[in-house]
Amino acid sequence: MKPRIQSFVIVGVTNEGKKFRPSDWADRLCGVMSAFGSDNRMMYSPYVRPGCSLKGDKTVVVDARLHDVEALAYNFLVNFAKDNNLQVDYLDPASTAV
């Protein structure tokens, strides 16, 4: 069965409720997916952005369109969350929040 491709948010809290460390994990992860723009400045990908939850937890928002552009990068982010036992919130496909 083919996995469903959808936008999601990686929350910096483990499934056991512990904060994920280091504290700048979201910036580091988004930095891996960033690139230099035409103005020679580093820019976050439009598909992978840092954020925070209403509780103040760091998050990374992953747009499902990343899978169409670079499936390996999308799978890397899915596996990062799994490997680190992080909470993941899937977004409604009709949502424009991403």
C-alpha positions in Angstrom: 0.0 0.0 0.0 1.4 3.4 -1.0 1.7 5.9 1.9 -0.5 9.0 1.7 1.4 12.1 0.9 0.2 15.1 3.0 1.4 18.2 4.7 2.4 17.8 8.4 3.9 19.5 11.3 6.8 18.0 13.3 6.4 19.1 17.0 9.5 19.3 19.2 7.9 17.1 21.8 8.5 13.3 22.0 5.5 10.9 22.1 6.3 10.6 25.8 5.9 14.3 26.3 9.6 15.3 26.7 11.0 18.4 24.9 13.3 17.5 22.0 16.8 18.8 22.3 18.8 20.7 21.2 16.6 23.7 21.5 17.5 25.0 18.0 16.6 21.7 16.3 13.9 23.3 14.1 16.2 25.9 12.8 18.9 23.3 12.1 16.5 21.0 10.3 15.1 23.9 8.2 18.6 25.0 7.5 19.4 21.7 5.9 16.5 22.3 3.5 17.4 25.9 2.7 19.3 27.4 -0.3 21.0 30.6 -1.3 18.7 33.0 -3.2 19.6 35.2 -6.1 20.7 37.9 -3.6 23.3 35.5 -2.1 21.3 35.2 1.1 20.3 32.0 2.7 16.5 31.4 2.4 14.3 28.8 4.0 12.6 26.5 1.5 9.0 27.4 0.8 8.2 23.8 1.6 9.9 23.5 5.0 9.6 26.2 7.6 10.2 26.6 11.3 7.3 27.6 13.5 5.9 27.1 17.0 2.8 25.6 18.5 0.2 27.4 20.6 2.0 25.9 23.6 5.3 27.4 22.6 6.9 24.2 21.3 9.2 24.5 18.3 7.8 23.0 15.1 8.7 22.4 11.5 5.9 22.7 8.9 6.4 20.5 5.9 4.3 21.1 2.8 3.2 18.0 0.9 4.3 19.6 -2.4 7.9 18.9 -1.3 7.3 15.3 -2.3 6.7 16.3 -5.9 9.8 18.4 -6.0 12.1 16.1 -4.0 10.7 12.9 -2.7 13.9 12.0 -0.8 13.8 15.2 1.2 10.2 14.6 2.1 11.0 11.0 3.2 14.0 12.3 5.2 11.7 14.6 7.2 9.1 11.8 7.7 11.9 9.5 9.0 13.5 12.3 11.1 10.2 12.5 13.1 9.9 8.7 13.3 13.5 8.1 14.3 13.4 10.8 17.1 9.9 9.7 18.3 8.5 13.2 17.7 4.8 14.1 17.6 3.5 14.7 14.2 0.3 16.6 13.3 -1.1 16.0 9.8 -2.7 19.0 8.1 -6.0 19.0 6.3 -5.3 18.8 2.5 -7.8 21.7 2.0 -5.9 23.9 4.5 -4.0 26.9 3.2 -1.9 27.2 6.4 1.2 25.8 4.8 
